[in-house]
């Protein structure tokens, strides 16, 4: 029934092949195969033929029952390796794995816990700028106050390019960290992060991230051509995790020694004292000479590293955005913008702007007040 619904939608033009395939939970190539089989054989052609065929290698039911009964009656409590040795002595021809699986399916033998995998230490990136890590750590950095420390560091050298405190980690703080790196060093190749909700959409808890439907942060990285790599465990982020343990040990002591109790002063201390000293002590040379950083030569970086939302202009030339009414001022390029699709940019400091294509129509304060109108073409 689901296939017929998707097929009808595709035939009528309401759905593309890609959309119909997504409805069925398959790729568009599989959907095209379904179409060919459906048009040739009808619904019968969609039945998985493997379900009708019994493998010629499948053991008879009475053989399986006899194996389980032998274990229950004579060898209960034996480990499978021991039992399999006796089974072969008595003429058994099946493999150890087959015997183990049949006994586990019958519930007479429990599955052994996994032994874990042999893990190898991951080699560092060869050049600075090839791979950066970004993460946040919530901690009691000063007595009675919990802040998030946002760090953006280089995998090749351990150098911390950006480091600051915020009340709560999120899209704005992550974009700020990337902006500070690009302004100081240039564009980098890839960014390694955890699966926080501002970095990735994760359809199923604990599952794979969605690399198609991007978050606002993911869209900003895509605009800049920066590859994002998700980490699926704390161990995968071992280098940044170890650095945070060092920061959690040292920073509270240094802030207390400096008499710092507010965030603004703490951020000044980070920039002027702690970060230079930390890099001098913990930086290490890259494996190879060179750099993967590329100088930023584009237009305003703020218009790349921001949140962007599509909206449709109302009849009063206003755009509704999160409870605000953003009035578009008159200009000489159009009589009006009614029903036109525009983009609302929200910058890191909360300011807003409306774009129509490459043209900025207006800027606004964070509370929606119109600033000086301007018409400016940006890339």
MIPAGU-988713 format. One record per atom (N, C-alpha, C, O): x, y, z; residue in three letters. Coordinates in steps of 0.05 Angstrom, whole numbers, plus 5000, padded with zeros to 4 digits. Layout:
# MIPAGU-988713
XYZALA;...
This chain:
# MIPAGU-988713
501749765000UNK;500050005000UNK;501750255000UNK;501150454987UNK;503950255015UNK;505750485015UNK;507050524988UNK;507350754979UNK;507750304975UNK;509050334949UNK;506950454929UNK;507650624914UNK;504550354930UNK;502550454911UNK;502050754915UNK;501650904896UNK;502050834941UNK;501751114947UNK;504051284935UNK;503651494923UNK;506551184940UNK;508851324929UNK;508851324899UNK;509551524886UNK;508151094887UNK;508151064858UNK;506151254845UNK;506651384825UNK;503751274858UNK;501651454848UNK;502551744850UNK;502051904832UNK;503851814872UNK;504852084875UNK;506952154855UNK;507052374845UNK;508651964848UNK;510752014828UNK;509452034800UNK;510252204784UNK;507551854794UNK;506151864768UNK;504652124763UNK;504652234741UNK;503452224785UNK;501852474782UNK;503652724783UNK;502652944778UNK;506252694789UNK;508052924789UNK;508153064816UNK;509553264819UNK;506652954836UNK;506753084862UNK;509353024877UNK;510153184894UNK;510652804871UNK;513052724884UNK;515252674863UNK;514752564841UNK;517752754870UNK;519952664853UNK;520752384861UNK;519752274881UNK;522452254845UNK;523251984852UNK;524751984879UNK;524451794895UNK;526352194884UNK;527752204909UNK;525852224933UNK;526252104953UNK;523752394930UNK;521752424951UNK;520152164956UNK;519652084979UNK;519452034934UNK;517951784936UNK;519751564950UNK;518751414966UNK;522251564942UNK;524051364955UNK;524351414985UNK;524451235000UNK;524551674992UNK;524751745020UNK;522351655036UNK;522551575059UNK;519951675023UNK;517451595035UNK;517551295042UNK;516451205062UNK;518851135025UNK;519050845029UNK;521450775045UNK;521750535053UNK;523250965051UNK;525650905066UNK;527750755051UNK;529350605062UNK;527850805024UNK;529850685007UNK;531150914991UNK;530351144992UNK;533350844976UNK;534551034959UNK;533051054932UNK;531550874925UNK;533551264917UNK;532051304892UNK;532751084871UNK;531051024855UNK;535150974873UNK;535850754854UNK;534150504860UNK;533150374841UNK;533750444885UNK;531950214893UNK;529150274884UNK;527750084875UNK;528250524887UNK;525550584879UNK;525150544849UNK;523050444840UNK;527150614833UNK;526950564804UNK;526850264798UNK;525450184779UNK;528250104813UNK;528049814810UNK;525149714816UNK;524049544802UNK;524049824838UNK;521349754845UNK;519349824823UNK;517549664816UNK;519750054810UNK;518050134788UNK;518149934766UNK;516049854755UNK;520549854758UNK;520849664736UNK;519549404742UNK;518149284725UNK;519949294766UNK;518649044774UNK;515649064777UNK;514248874770UNK;514749294787UNK;511849334790UNK;510449354763UNK;508349234759UNK;511649494745UNK;510349524718UNK;510549264702UNK;508849224684UNK;512349094709UNK;512648844694UNK;510948614706UNK;509748464692UNK;510848604733UNK;509548384746UNK;507348464766UNK;506148294778UNK;506848714769UNK;504948804789UNK;506048784817UNK;508448774821UNK;504248784837UNK;505048774865UNK;506648514871UNK;508348514889UNK;506148304856UNK;507548054860UNK;510548094856UNK;512147954868UNK;511348274838UNK;514148324832UNK;515648454854UNK;518048464854UNK;514148574874UNK;515448714896UNK;516148524919UNK;517548604938UNK;515048284919UNK;515548094941UNK;518448004941UNK;519547934920UNK;519748014964UNK;522447924966UNK;522647624962UNK;521647464978UNK;523747534940UNK;523747254933UNK;525447084953UNK;525046844954UNK;527247214967UNK;528747064986UNK;527046955009UNK;527846755021UNK;524747085014UNK;523046985035UNK;521646725028UNK;520746585046UNK;521546655003UNK;520246414994UNK;522146174991UNK;521245944987UNK;524646224992UNK;526546014987UNK;527945925013UNK;528846095029UNK;528045665016UNK;529445555039UNK;532245465031UNK;532545325011UNK;534145555045UNK;536945495038UNK;537345185039UNK;536445055057UNK;538745085019UNK;539244795018UNK;541244715039UNK;541644485045UNK;542544915052UNK;544444855073UNK;543144865101UNK;544544805121UNK;540644935102UNK;539244955128UNK;539044675141UNK;538244485127UNK;539744655166UNK;539644405180UNK;536744325185UNK;535044495191UNK;536044065184UNK;533343965191UNK;532644035219UNK;534344055237UNK;530044085224UNK;529144155250UNK;529743945271UNK;530544005294UNK;529343685263UNK;529843465282UNK;532743455291UNK;533343375313UNK;534643535273UNK;537443535281UNK;538043755302UNK;539543705321UNK;536743985299UNK;537144195318UNK;535944115345UNK;537144155366UNK;533543995344UNK;532243915369UNK;533943705383UNK;534143705408UNK;535043515368UNK;536743305380UNK;539243425393UNK;540043335415UNK;540443625380UNK;542743755391UNK;542143895418UNK;543643855437UNK;539944045418UNK;539144185443UNK;538543995465UNK;539344035488UNK;537143775458UNK;536343575478UNK;538843435490UNK;538943385514UNK;540743375472UNK;543243255482UNK;544643435502UNK;545643335522UNK;544743695496UNK;546043885514UNK;544543895541UNK;545843895562UNK;541943915539UNK;540343935564UNK;540643685581UNK;540943715606UNK;540543455570UNK;540543215585UNK;543243125596UNK;543443005617UNK;545343185581UNK;547943065589UNK;550143275594UNK;552043215608UNK;549843515583UNK;552143705585UNK;551243985595UNK;552744175591UNK;549044005609UNK;548044265618UNK;550244395636UNK;551244275654UNK;550844645630UNK;552744805644UNK;555544805632UNK;557344955640UNK;555944625611UNK;558544625598UNK;558744875580UNK;556744975570UNK;561244975577UNK;561545195557UNK;561445065529UNK;561844825526UNK;560845235510UNK;560345135483UNK;562845005471UNK;562644815456UNK;565145115477UNK;567645005465UNK;568044715475UNK;568744545459UNK;567544675501UNK;567844405512UNK;565744215500UNK;566343995492UNK;563244305499UNK;561044145488UNK;561544075459UNK;561043855450UNK;562644265443UNK;563044225415UNK;565244005410UNK;565043845392UNK;567143995428UNK;569243795425UNK;568043515429UNK;568643335414UNK;566243485449UNK;564843225453UNK;562943165430UNK;562742935421UNK;561643375420UNK;559743335397UNK;561243225373UNK;560243055359UNK;563643325368UNK;565243225345UNK;566242945350UNK;566442785331UNK;566942875375UNK;567842605381UNK;565642405375UNK;566242175368UNK;563142485379UNK;560942305375UNK;559842315346UNK;557642215341UNK;561342435328UNK;560642435300UNK;559342685289UNK;558442685266UNK;559042885305UNK;557843135296UNK;559543275275UNK;561943275276UNK;558143385254UNK;559543495231UNK;559243805230UNK;560643935214UNK;557643915247UNK;557144205245UNK;559344365258UNK;560844265275UNK;559644615250UNK;561744785260UNK;561144885289UNK;558944865299UNK;563244985301UNK;562945095328UNK;560945325328UNK;559245335346UNK;561145505308UNK;559345735308UNK;556445645304UNK;554645755317UNK;555945445288UNK;553245345284UNK;552145235310UNK;549845295317UNK;553745075324UNK;552844955349UNK;552245175369UNK;550245165383UNK;554145365371UNK;553745585391UNK;551145735385UNK;549645795404UNK;550745805360UNK;548345965353UNK;545745815359UNK;543845935369UNK;545745545354UNK;543245395359UNK;542745375389UNK;540445395397UNK;544845335405UNK;544445315434UNK;543545585445UNK;541945595464UNK;544645805434UNK;543846075444UNK;540946135436UNK;539446245452UNK;540146055412UNK;537346095403UNK;535445945421UNK;533246035426UNK;536245705430UNK;534545545447UNK;534445645475UNK;532845555491UNK;536245825482UNK;536245945509UNK;537645775530UNK;537445835554UNK;539145565521UNK;540545395541UNK;543345495546UNK;544645415566UNK;544345675529UNK;547045795533UNK;546746095530UNK;545446195511UNK;547846245548UNK;547746545547UNK;549946655529UNK;552146535527UNK;549346875517UNK;551447015501UNK;553447135519UNK;552847255539UNK;555947095512UNK;558147215527UNK;558347515523UNK;557747605501UNK;559047665543UNK;559347955539UNK;561648015520UNK;563547865518UNK;561348235505UNK;563448305486UNK;566048355499UNK;566148465522UNK;568148285486UNK;570848315498UNK;571948595492UNK;574148665502UNK;570548755476UNK;571649015469UNK;573448995445UNK;574348785438UNK;573949225433UNK;575649235409UNK;578449325415UNK;578849475434UNK;580249225400UNK;583049325402UNK;583249595387UNK;582849605363UNK;583749805402UNK;583750065391UNK;586650165387UNK;588450115403UNK;587050305365UNK;589650425360UNK;589550725363UNK;587550855357UNK;591650835373UNK;591851125376UNK;591751265349UNK;593251185330UNK;589951455346UNK;589751595320UNK;591951785316UNK;592651945334UNK;593251775293UNK;595351965287UNK;594352245284UNK;592052285275UNK;595952435292UNK;595152715289UNK;595052805260UNK;596352675243UNK;593653015255UNK;593653135228UNK;596553225222UNK;597953305240UNK;597253215197UNK;600053285189UNK;600553585190UNK;602753665198UNK;598653745182UNK;598954035181UNK;596954185199UNK;594754085203UNK;597754415209UNK;595754585223UNK;593554665203UNK;594154715179UNK;591154675212UNK;588954755195UNK;587554525180UNK;585554565168UNK;588654285182UNK;587454055169UNK;584953955185UNK;582953885173UNK;585253955212UNK;583053855229UNK;583054015255UNK;585154015269UNK;580854135261UNK;580554275287UNK;578454135304UNK;576654015293UNK;578754155330UNK;576854045349UNK;575454285362UNK;576654495367UNK;572854255366UNK;571354455382UNK;569554315402UNK;568154125395UNK;569654415426UNK;567954285447UNK;567554485469UNK;568854695471UNK;565654425486UNK;565054595509UNK;565154425535UNK;564554185534UNK;565754555557UNK;565854425583UNK;564554595604UNK;565354825609UNK;562454485617UNK;561054625638UNK;562354555665UNK;562754315671UNK;563054755680UNK;564654705704UNK;564254955723UNK;563555165715UNK;564854905748UNK;564855125768UNK;567555265767UNK;569355205783UNK;567855445748UNK;570355575743UNK;571055775765UNK;573355815771UNK;569055905775UNK;569356075799UNK;567355985820UNK;565255875812UNK;567856025845UNK;566055925866UNK;563155995862UNK;562456235860UNK;561455795861UNK;558555845859UNK;557455905832UNK;555055955829UNK;559155915811UNK;558255985784UNK;559155775764UNK;561555705763UNK;557255665749UNK;557855475728UNK;557555605701UNK;555455705694UNK;559755605686UNK;559855715659UNK;560655495640UNK;561755285648UNK;560255545614UNK;561255365593UNK;563855485581UNK;563855715573UNK;565955335581UNK;568455415568UNK;568455295540UNK;568355055536UNK;568655465519UNK;568655385491UNK;571455395480UNK;572655615481UNK;572455175471UNK;575255155461UNK;575255055433UNK;573854865426UNK;576755195416UNK;577255105388UNK;580255065385UNK;581755265387UNK;581154815381UNK;584054755381UNK;584854595356UNK;583154475343UNK;587354595350UNK;588454465326UNK;589354185334UNK;590754145354UNK;588553995317UNK;589253715322UNK;592253665318UNK;593453495331UNK;593453815299UNK;596253765292UNK;598253865314UNK;600353735318UNK;597554075327UNK;599554205345UNK;598554245374UNK;600154325391UNK;595954195379UNK;594754255405UNK;594354555410UNK;593254625431UNK;595054715391UNK;594755005395UNK;591755075399UNK;590054995383UNK;591155235419UNK;588455335424UNK;588255605409UNK;589555795416UNK;586455615389UNK;586155855374UNK;584056045387UNK;584256285385UNK;582055925399UNK;579856075411UNK;579055945437UNK;578855705439UNK;578456125457UNK;577856025483UNK;576356235498UNK;577356455502UNK;573856185507UNK;572356385521UNK;570056255537UNK;569256025532UNK;569056405557UNK;566856315574UNK;564256425563UNK;564156645553UNK;562056265565UNK;559356355559UNK;557556235580UNK;558256045594UNK;555156345582UNK;553256235601UNK;552355955593UNK;552155775610UNK;551955915567UNK;551055655557UNK;551955615529UNK;551755785512UNK;553055375524UNK;554055305497UNK;551755285478UNK;549555195485UNK;552155375453UNK;550055365433UNK;551055445406UNK;553455465401UNK;549255505388UNK;549955575360UNK;551655825359UNK;553755825346UNK;550856035374UNK;552356285373UNK;555156255384UNK;557056365372UNK;555556105406UNK;558256075417UNK;559955915398UNK;562355975396UNK;558855705385UNK;560455545367UNK;561255705342UNK;563555685333UNK;559455865332UNK;560056035309UNK;562156245316UNK;563956305300UNK;562056345341UNK;563956545350UNK;566756415350UNK;568756545342UNK;566956165360UNK;569556035361UNK;570756005333UNK;573156055329UNK;569055925314UNK;570055895286UNK;570856165274UNK;572856185260UNK;569256365280UNK;569956635270UNK;572656735280UNK;574156845264UNK;573256685305UNK;575756785316UNK;578156635303UNK;580256755299UNK;577756385296UNK;579856235283UNK;580256345254UNK;582556395246UNK;578156385239UNK;578356475212UNK;579556755210UNK;581256805193UNK;578756925229UNK;579857195229UNK;582857195236UNK;584357365225UNK;583657015253UNK;586457015261UNK;588256855242UNK;590556935237UNK;587256625231UNK;588856445216UNK;587956405187UNK;589556375169UNK;585256395183UNK;584156345156UNK;582256105157UNK;581755995179UNK;581356025134UNK;579555795132UNK;581055535137UNK;583355515128UNK;579855355150UNK;581055085155UNK;579354875141UNK;577254935130UNK;580354625141UNK;579254415125UNK;576854275138UNK;574854235125UNK;577154195163UNK;575154025176UNK;574954085205UNK;576854185218UNK;572554035216UNK;571954085244UNK;570853835257UNK;568953725247UNK;572053755280UNK;571253515294UNK;569653605319UNK;570653755335UNK;567153505322UNK;565453585344UNK;564053345356UNK;564053135344UNK;562753395379UNK;560953195389UNK;558353215374UNK;558053365355UNK;556253065383UNK;553753065370UNK;551653235384UNK;549253175384UNK;552653455396UNK;550753645408UNK;548653745388UNK;549153755364UNK;546353805398UNK;544053875381UNK;544554125364UNK;543254155343UNK;546354305372UNK;546854535355UNK;548854465333UNK;549054615314UNK;550254245336UNK;552054155314UNK;550653975294UNK;551053995270UNK;549053785304UNK;547853575287UNK;545053515295UNK;544253555318UNK;543453435275UNK;540853305281UNK;541453005283UNK;542752895265UNK;540452885304UNK;540752595308UNK;537952475309UNK;536752485331UNK;536852355287UNK;534152265287UNK;533552055309UNK;531352065321UNK;535351875315UNK;534951675335UNK;537051715357UNK;539451725351UNK;536151725381UNK;538051775404UNK;540251565403UNK;539751325403UNK;542751655404UNK;545051475404UNK;545751375377UNK;547751225374UNK;544251445356UNK;544751345329UNK;546451525312UNK;547851705323UNK;546351485286UNK;547951635267UNK;546751915264UNK;544351955267UNK;548552115259UNK;547652385254UNK;546452405226UNK;547152245209UNK;544752605222UNK;543552665196UNK;545352865182UNK;545553095190UNK;546752775160UNK;548552945146UNK;547153085122UNK;548453225106UNK;544553055120UNK;542953185098UNK;541453425109UNK;541653645098UNK;540053385131UNK;538553605143UNK;540353735164UNK;540553635187UNK;541553955157UNK;543654085174UNK;542454275194UNK;540354405188UNK;543754305216UNK;543054515235UNK;544054785224UNK;545354795203UNK;543354995238UNK;544355265230UNK;547355275230UNK;548555395212UNK;548655145249UNK;551555135250UNK;552554975226UNK;554455055213UNK;551354745221UNK;552154585198UNK;551854725171UNK;553554695154UNK;549754885168UNK;549355035144UNK;551555245140UNK;552555295118UNK;552355375163UNK;554455575161UNK;557155445153UNK;558555555136UNK;557755205163UNK;560155065155UNK;560054985126UNK;562054995112UNK;557654905117UNK;557454825089UNK;557855065070UNK;559055045049UNK;556855305079UNK;557355545063UNK;560255615060UNK;561155715040UNK;561755545080UNK;564655605080UNK;566355375068UNK;568755405065UNK;565055145063UNK;566454925052UNK;568054765073UNK;570054635066UNK;567354795098UNK;568754655120UNK;567354385126UNK;564954385131UNK;568754165124UNK;567653905129UNK;567253865159UNK;568953935175UNK;564853755167UNK;564353695195UNK;564453395199UNK;563453245183UNK;565853325221UNK;566153035228UNK;565052995256UNK;565853125275UNK;563052805259UNK;561952765285UNK;563452555301UNK;564552365289UNK;563652595327UNK;564852395345UNK;562652245359UNK;560652365368UNK;562951975361UNK;560851805372UNK;561451715400UNK;559951545411UNK;563551805412UNK;564151725440UNK;566151935452UNK;567552065437UNK;566151955479UNK;568152125491UNK;571052045484UNK;572852215482UNK;571451775481UNK;574151685475UNK;575051785448UNK;577451835443UNK;573151825429UNK;573851925402UNK;574852205404UNK;576352295387UNK;574052355425UNK;574952635428UNK;577152645450UNK;577252835465UNK;578752435452UNK;580652405474UNK;582452645478UNK;582952725500UNK;583452765456UNK;585252985459UNK;583953225472UNK;585053345490UNK;581553295462UNK;580253535474UNK;579253465502UNK;579353645520UNK;578453215508UNK;577653145535UNK;579953165554UNK;579653265577UNK;582353085546UNK;584653105564UNK;585453395569UNK;586253465591UNK;585153565548UNK;585753845552UNK;583753975571UNK;584554145588UNK;581253895570UNK;579254005588UNK;579853925617UNK;579354085636UNK;580853685621UNK;581553605649UNK;583853785659UNK;583853865683UNK;585653855641UNK;587854035649UNK;586654315656UNK;587454435676UNK;584854415639UNK;583654675644UNK;582054675670UNK;582254875685UNK;580554465675UNK;578954455699UNK;580654445724UNK;579854525746UNK;583154345722UNK;584954335744UNK;586354605748UNK;586654705771UNK;587154735726UNK;588854975728UNK;587255235730UNK;587755405746UNK;585255255712UNK;583855515709UNK;582555615735UNK;582955845742UNK;581055445750UNK;579855545774UNK;581855655794UNK;581455855808UNK;584155525796UNK;586255615814UNK;587355885805UNK;587856055822UNK;587855915779UNK;588956165769UNK;586956395772UNK;587756615779UNK;584456345766UNK;582456555769UNK;582156635798UNK;581856875804UNK;582256435816UNK;582056505844UNK;584456665853UNK;584256855869UNK;586856595844UNK;589256735851UNK;589257025841UNK;590357205853UNK;587857065818UNK;587657335806UNK;585357495818UNK;584957725811UNK;583757365835UNK;581457505848UNK;579157545828UNK;577657735832UNK;578857385808UNK;576757425787UNK;574257265795UNK;574457025801UNK;571957395794UNK;569457265800UNK;567257315779UNK;565157195781UNK;567757485759UNK;565657535739UNK;566757455711UNK;569157435707UNK;564857395693UNK;565557285668UNK;567157465650UNK;569057375637UNK;566557725650UNK;567957915633UNK;570957915640UNK;572657905622UNK;571557935666UNK;574257935675UNK;575657665669UNK;577957655662UNK;574157445672UNK;575257185666UNK;575957155636UNK;578057035630UNK;574357265619UNK;574957245590UNK;577357415583UNK;578957335566UNK;577657645596UNK;580057805592UNK;582557655601UNK;584657665588UNK;582357525624UNK;584657375634UNK;585357145615UNK;587657085610UNK;583257005604UNK;583756795585UNK;585356895561UNK;587356775553UNK;584457115550UNK;585657225525UNK;588457335530UNK;590357285514UNK;588857475552UNK;591357615556UNK;593457455571UNK;595857505567UNK;592657265588UNK;594557135605UNK;594556825601UNK;596556715593UNK;592256705605UNK;592256415606UNK;592756285579UNK;594356105577UNK;591356375558UNK;591656255531UNK;594456265520UNK;595556065511UNK;595856495521UNK;598656505511UNK;600456315527UNK;602156175516UNK;600156315554UNK;601856145570UNK;601255845565UNK;603155685564UNK;598755775562UNK;597955495557UNK;599155405531UNK;600255185529UNK;598855565510UNK;599955485484UNK;602955455484UNK;604155275472UNK;604255635499UNK;607255625501UNK;608155365514UNK;610255255508UNK;606455265533UNK;607255025548UNK;606454765533UNK;607954575534UNK;604154765521UNK;602954515511UNK;603054485480UNK;602554265470UNK;603654695466UNK;603854655437UNK;606154475429UNK;608154465443UNK;605754325407UNK;607954165397UNK;608154195367UNK;606254275354UNK;610454145356UNK;610754195327UNK;609153995311UNK;608653765319UNK;608154085287UNK;606653905269UNK;608553695257UNK;611053735257UNK;607353485248UNK;609053265236UNK;610453355211UNK;612653255205UNK;609253535196UNK;610453625171UNK;610453935170UNK;608654055182UNK;612254045155UNK;612254335151UNK;610054415131UNK;609554275111UNK;608754635137UNK;606654735119UNK;604154805135UNK;604154785159UNK;602154895121UNK;599654975133UNK;597354925114UNK;597554975090UNK;595054835125UNK;592654795109UNK;590755025111UNK;588655025098UNK;591555235126UNK;589755475128UNK;589855625101UNK;591855645088UNK;587555735094UNK;587255895070UNK;586156165078UNK;584156185092UNK;587556375070UNK;586756645079UNK;583856715070UNK;583056645047UNK;582356845087UNK;579656925080UNK;579657175063UNK;580757375071UNK;578557145039UNK;578557375020UNK;575757445012UNK;575357614994UNK;573757325025UNK;570957375018UNK;569957645029UNK;571557805040UNK;567357685027UNK;566157925038UNK;565757895068UNK;567157745081UNK;563758025078UNK;563358025107UNK;563057745118UNK;561157605110UNK;564857665136UNK;564757395147UNK;562157355164UNK;561257135166UNK;561157575176UNK;558757555192UNK;556357445177UNK;554657305188UNK;556257495150UNK;554057395134UNK;554357105127UNK;552456985115UNK;556556985132UNK;556956695129UNK;556556555156UNK;555356335157UNK;557656675177UNK;557556555203UNK;555256675219UNK;555656815238UNK;552856605211UNK;550456705224UNK;548256505219UNK;548456315203UNK;546056545234UNK;543656375229UNK;542056505207UNK;541756745206UNK;541056335189UNK;539556435166UNK;536856295164UNK;536756045166UNK;534656445161UNK;531956335160UNK;530556455136UNK;530756695131UNK;529056285122UNK;527456385100UNK;524656465109UNK;523456325125UNK;523756695100UNK;521156795107UNK;519756915082UNK;521156975062UNK;517156945083UNK;515557065062UNK;514557335072UNK;513357355094UNK;514957545056UNK;514157815064UNK;511057835064UNK;509757745046UNK;510057965085UNK;507158005087UNK;506158235070UNK;507758375057UNK;503558285071UNK;502258485054UNK;503058775062UNK;502858965047UNK;503958795087UNK;504859065097UNK;507859105094UNK;508959275107UNK;509158935077UNK;512058945074UNK;513558905100UNK;515659015105UNK;512358735117UNK;513658665142UNK;514358365142UNK;512958205129UNK;516358295156UNK;517158015159UNK;516857935188UNK;517858065206UNK;515357725192UNK;514957625220UNK;517257435227UNK;517857245212UNK;518557495249UNK;520857325257UNK;520957315288UNK;521657505301UNK;520257075298UNK;520457025327UNK;519157245344UNK;520357345362UNK;516757305337UNK;515157495353UNK;515757785345UNK;514457965357UNK;517557835327UNK;518158115318UNK;516958165291UNK;516457985275UNK;516458415285UNK;515558515259UNK;517758685248UNK;518258905257UNK;519058585227UNK;521258725215UNK;520258875190UNK;519658755170UNK;520059135192UNK;519059305170UNK;521259345148UNK;523459435155UNK;520659275123UNK;522459315101UNK;522059605091UNK;519859675084UNK;524159765091UNK;523760045082UNK;523460055051UNK;524359865037UNK;522260265041UNK;522060295011UNK;524860324998UNK;526660445011UNK;525160234974UNK;527660274959UNK;526960314930UNK;524660284922UNK;528960374914UNK;528560444886UNK;528760204867UNK;528560224843UNK;529159964879UNK;529459724862UNK;526759584858UNK;526359454837UNK;524859604876UNK;522259474874UNK;520159654886UNK;520659814904UNK;517759634875UNK;515559784887UNK;514859674914UNK;514259824933UNK;514959404917UNK;514359284943UNK;515558994943UNK;516558904922UNK;515458864966UNK;516558594969UNK;514458404979UNK;515058194991UNK;511958464974UNK;509658304984UNK;509958024971UNK;510257994947UNK;509757814988UNK;509857534980UNK;512557444969UNK;512757224957UNK;514557604972UNK;517157534963UNK;518657374984UNK;518457435008UNK;520157164976UNK;521757014995UNK;524357165001UNK;525757254983UNK;524857205027UNK;527257345035UNK;528657175056UNK;527556975066UNK;531157255063UNK;532657115084UNK;533057305107UNK;533757545104UNK;532657205131UNK;533157355155UNK;535857255167UNK;536057015172UNK;537757425170UNK;540357355182UNK;540357445211UNK;539657675217UNK;541057265229UNK;541357335257UNK;544357305263UNK;545457085261UNK;545657525271UNK;548557525275UNK;549157445304UNK;547457405320UNK;551757415309UNK;552657305335UNK;551857485358UNK;551457395381UNK;551757745353UNK;551057935375UNK;548057985376UNK;547158155392UNK;546357835361UNK;543557855362UNK;542258045342UNK;539858035338UNK;543958205328UNK;542858385308UNK;541658215285UNK;542357985281UNK;539858345270UNK;538458215248UNK;538858365222UNK;539458605222UNK;538458225200UNK;538458355174UNK;536658195155UNK;536357955159UNK;535558325135UNK;533958195115UNK;535358215088UNK;536258425080UNK;535457985074UNK;536757975048UNK;534757875027UNK;533057705032UNK;534857995003UNK;533457894980UNK;535557824960UNK;536757994947UNK;536057554957UNK;538257474940UNK;540857574953UNK;541257534977UNK;542557704937UNK;545157804948UNK;544858084961UNK;546858184972UNK;542558204959UNK;542258484968UNK;541158494996UNK;539158365003UNK;542558645013UNK;541558695040UNK;539558925039UNK;540159145030UNK;537158865048UNK;534959065047UNK;535059255071UNK;534459485069UNK;535759135095UNK;535659305119UNK;537059155142UNK;537258905142UNK;537959305161UNK;539059205185UNK;537259275209UNK;535759475207UNK;537259105230UNK;535559155253UNK;537059095279UNK;538958935279UNK;536259225300UNK;537359155326UNK;536158895335UNK;534358785322UNK;537158785357UNK;536258525366UNK;533258525373UNK;531958315372UNK;532258765380UNK;529358775387UNK;527658865363UNK;525358935367UNK;528758865339UNK;527258915315UNK;527059205306UNK;525459265288UNK;528659385317UNK;528559665309UNK;530159705284UNK;532459615282UNK;529059845264UNK;530359885239UNK;532760075242UNK;532560285255UNK;535059995231UNK;537360165231UNK;537560295204UNK;535760275188UNK;539760435199UNK;540060595174UNK;539660415150UNK;541160215147UNK;537660465133UNK;537260305109UNK;539660305091UNK;540960515088UNK;540260075079UNK;542460065061UNK;541859855039UNK;540459665044UNK;542959905016UNK;542759724994UNK;545559654985UNK;546959814973UNK;546359414991UNK;549159334987UNK;549259054976UNK;547958874987UNK;550759004955UNK;551058744944UNK;553358604957UNK;555558714959UNK;552858354967UNK;554958194980UNK;555057934966UNK;553057844953UNK;557357794968UNK;557657534955UNK;555957324968UNK;555957094960UNK;
